[in-house]
Amino acid sequence: MSEAEYELLLDVVRTAIAPEPETDSMARLFSISHLPKAANDNHGAWPLIPFPDGWFAAC
């Protein structure tokens, strides 16, 4: 790889990782007309199913 090709590669990488111009994230958040529906929306909470006797769970 020549030095010119290396410099071109560095320019491409710098462009790819350059930070985006600062935007007002709160204004962008409130400009959404409606919130997207969750992919796991089951229309209500699931019932509690207890563990069988002698079974335990820990987080």
C-alpha positions as CSV (number, residue, x, y, z in Angstrom):
1,M,0.0,0.0,0.0
2,S,1.4,3.3,-1.0
3,E,1.5,6.4,1.2
4,A,-1.1,8.1,-0.9
5,E,-3.5,5.1,-0.5
6,Y,-2.8,5.0,3.2
7,E,-3.7,8.7,3.6
8,L,-6.9,8.1,1.6
9,L,-7.8,5.3,3.8
10,L,-7.2,7.4,6.9
11,D,-9.4,10.2,5.5
12,V,-12.2,7.7,4.9
13,V,-11.9,6.4,8.5
14,R,-11.9,9.9,9.9
15,T,-15.0,10.8,8.0
16,A,-16.8,7.6,9.1
17,I,-16.1,8.1,12.8
18,A,-16.5,11.9,12.9
19,P,-19.0,13.1,15.5
20,E,-22.3,14.3,14.1
21,P,-23.2,17.9,14.5
22,E,-24.8,18.6,17.9
23,T,-28.6,18.4,17.8
24,D,-31.1,19.1,20.4
25,S,-32.2,15.6,21.5
26,M,-35.1,16.8,23.7
27,A,-36.6,18.7,20.8
28,R,-36.2,15.6,18.6
29,L,-37.9,13.5,21.3
30,F,-40.9,15.7,21.6
31,S,-41.3,16.2,17.8
32,I,-42.4,12.5,17.6
33,S,-46.2,12.6,16.9
34,H,-46.7,9.2,18.5
35,L,-44.6,6.7,20.3
36,P,-43.9,3.5,18.4
37,K,-45.6,0.4,19.7
38,A,-43.4,-2.1,21.5
39,A,-42.6,-5.3,19.7
40,N,-43.5,-7.3,22.8
41,D,-46.8,-5.6,23.6
42,N,-49.1,-8.4,24.8
43,H,-52.0,-6.1,25.6
44,G,-51.7,-6.5,29.4
45,A,-49.6,-8.2,32.0
46,W,-49.2,-11.9,32.0
47,P,-50.6,-13.8,35.1
48,L,-48.3,-14.8,37.8
49,I,-47.5,-18.5,37.6
50,P,-45.9,-19.6,40.8
51,F,-42.9,-22.0,40.9
52,P,-43.7,-25.6,41.9
53,D,-42.9,-26.5,45.5
54,G,-39.2,-26.8,46.1
55,W,-38.2,-24.6,43.2
56,F,-36.5,-21.2,43.7
57,A,-35.3,-18.4,41.5
58,A,-32.6,-15.7,41.9
59,C,-31.7,-12.7,39.8
